[in-house]
Structures are given as structure tokens and as C-alpha cells.
Amino acid sequence: MNEKRGLNAILIMSFIAVITSTYLLYLHYSDESSFCDISEGISCDIVNRSLYSEIFGIPVSLLGLLTFFFVFISISYVIKRKTLFGLKKEEIFNIIYWLMIISSIFALYLIYIEAFVLYAVCPLCVLLDIFILLTLIIIIKLRRD
């Protein structure tokens, strides 16, 4: 894989993910209804305000926001050929790799909750799950090169 294309793809996805996570965090605390609250089966509101939308009182959307913000900043530094906290490109790729592995496992758990406990799917959450998977795939390819 072309490194520049891969890095740019991760950068764009992480930017969109930061915006999406910020919106979900806003909705988590808001009384407003989301534009993606389409039905009982397709509802960001049901998922984002459920018992499962927080871990130890921390909204899952905040965790997603922080994760993708870190990825965005890290990849920005790699693109500019700079180090981040003294870490080399390969070390940054390794951190993002493990972060996406953990995120993928957590995303699978949340997909299970949506499908088999809440019986509702959050389209924005699915978008973030797709970004996690794509980022993981790209970072795996970049680590091999």
C-alpha cells in the first residue's frame, strides 16, 4: 500500500470520526432527538442514551472522540515527518495498531449489545466501527511495509 494514501485515508477517517463522536457526545447529554433517530430499530438516541453508552460514568462517545483525536494528531505528525513525544513512525504505528485492536474488540461488544440487547442500531456508531476496522487494516499494511 502506498504510505501517503494510507496515511491520508486514516487522517480523513479520524477527522470525520472526531466530528461524529463529538456529535454523539453532544446528543448523549442533550434532550434533542438525533437526525438518525429513524425508528425503534434504527436509532442513535436509543443506543447513545442506553445503560451501555457509558463505562464507569464515562460516555463511550467521549472514548471514541479521544481515541480518534489521538490518531488524527499522531498521523498528522507522521505525515509532517515529525516525531510525537520522541516516538518514531514505527512506534506510532504500533500504538495505533494496538489501540485499534482494543477498539475493535470493544466495537464487537457494542455491536452485540445493539443487535441482541437493545434491538436498535446507531448508524453513526456503525460508521465509527467501520472507521476502526479500516484504520486497523490500513495500519496493518503500513506496518508491513
C-alpha positions in Angstrom: 0.0 0.0 0.0 1.2 3.5 -0.8 2.1 5.0 2.6 0.9 8.5 1.7 -2.5 7.3 0.5 -2.9 5.1 3.7 -1.9 8.0 6.0 -4.2 10.4 4.2 -7.1 7.9 4.4 -6.6 7.4 8.2 -6.3 11.2 8.6 -9.6 11.8 6.8 -11.4 9.0 8.7 -10.1 10.1 12.0 -11.2 13.7 11.3 -14.7 12.6 10.4 -14.7 10.3 13.4 -13.8 13.1 15.8 -16.7 15.2 14.4 -19.1 12.2 14.6 -18.0 11.3 18.2 -18.4 15.0 19.2 -22.0 15.0 17.9 -22.7 11.7 19.7 -21.3 13.2 22.9 -23.5 16.2 22.5 -26.5 14.1 21.9 -25.7 11.9 24.9 -26.2 14.9 27.2 -28.9 16.7 25.1 -32.6 16.3 25.2 -32.7 16.8 21.4 -33.5 14.0 19.0 -30.9 12.9 16.6 -31.4 13.1 12.8 -30.6 9.4 12.7 -33.4 8.5 15.1 -35.4 6.9 12.3 -37.3 4.1 14.0 -37.1 1.8 17.0 -34.7 -0.4 15.1 -32.5 2.4 13.7 -31.9 4.9 16.4 -28.8 6.8 17.6 -30.9 8.0 20.6 -31.8 4.6 21.9 -28.2 3.4 21.7 -26.5 6.6 22.7 -28.6 7.1 25.9 -28.8 3.5 27.0 -27.3 1.9 30.0 -24.5 0.6 27.8 -23.5 4.1 26.5 -21.2 4.7 29.5 -18.4 2.9 31.2 -17.8 3.9 34.8 -19.8 7.1 34.1 -17.7 8.0 31.0 -19.6 8.2 27.8 -18.4 5.8 25.1 -18.7 8.6 22.6 -16.0 10.5 24.7 -13.7 7.5 24.5 -14.2 7.4 20.7 -13.5 11.1 20.5 -10.3 10.8 22.5 -9.2 7.8 20.5 -9.7 9.3 17.1 -8.3 12.6 18.2 -5.1 10.8 19.2 -5.0 9.0 15.9 -5.6 12.3 14.0 -2.8 14.1 15.8 -0.4 11.1 15.6 -0.9 10.7 11.8 -0.6 14.4 11.3 2.8 14.3 12.9 3.9 11.2 10.8 2.8 13.0 7.6 4.9 16.0 8.6 7.8 13.7 9.2 8.0 14.8 12.8 8.1 12.7 15.9 5.4 12.6 18.6 6.8 12.7 22.1 10.0 11.4 20.7 8.3 8.3 19.1 9.4 7.2 15.7 7.0 6.5 12.9 7.1 2.7 13.5 6.4 3.2 17.2 3.4 5.4 16.4 2.1 2.8 14.0 2.4 0.2 16.7 0.5 2.3 19.2 -2.3 2.9 16.7 -2.3 -0.8 15.8 -2.9 -1.8 19.4 -5.4 1.0 20.0 -7.4 -0.2 17.0 -7.2 -3.9 18.2 -8.6 -2.9 21.6 -11.2 -0.6 19.8 -12.2 -3.5 17.5 -12.8 -5.8 20.4 -14.8 -3.2 22.2 -16.7 -2.3 19.0 -17.7 -6.0 18.6 -19.1 -6.0 22.1 -21.1 -2.9 21.4 -22.4 -4.3 18.1 -23.5 -7.3 20.1 -25.3 -5.1 22.6 -27.0 -3.1 19.8 -28.2 -6.3 17.9 -29.1 -8.6 20.8 -29.8 -6.5 23.8 -31.1 -3.1 22.6 -32.5 -4.3 19.3 -31.5 -0.9 17.8 -28.7 0.1 15.6 -27.0 3.5 15.7 -25.9 4.4 12.2 -23.3 6.9 13.4 -21.9 4.2 15.8 -21.7 1.8 12.8 -19.8 4.4 10.9 -17.3 4.7 13.7 -17.0 0.9 13.8 -16.2 0.9 10.1 -13.5 3.5 10.6 -12.0 1.4 13.4 -11.8 -1.6 11.1 -10.5 0.3 8.1 -7.9 2.1 10.2 -6.8 -1.3 11.6 -6.5 -2.8 8.1 -4.5 0.2 6.8 -2.2 0.3 9.8 -1.5 -3.4 9.5 -0.5 -2.8 5.8 1.6 0.2 6.8 3.4 -1.8 9.5 4.3 -4.5 7.0 5.9 -2.0 4.5 
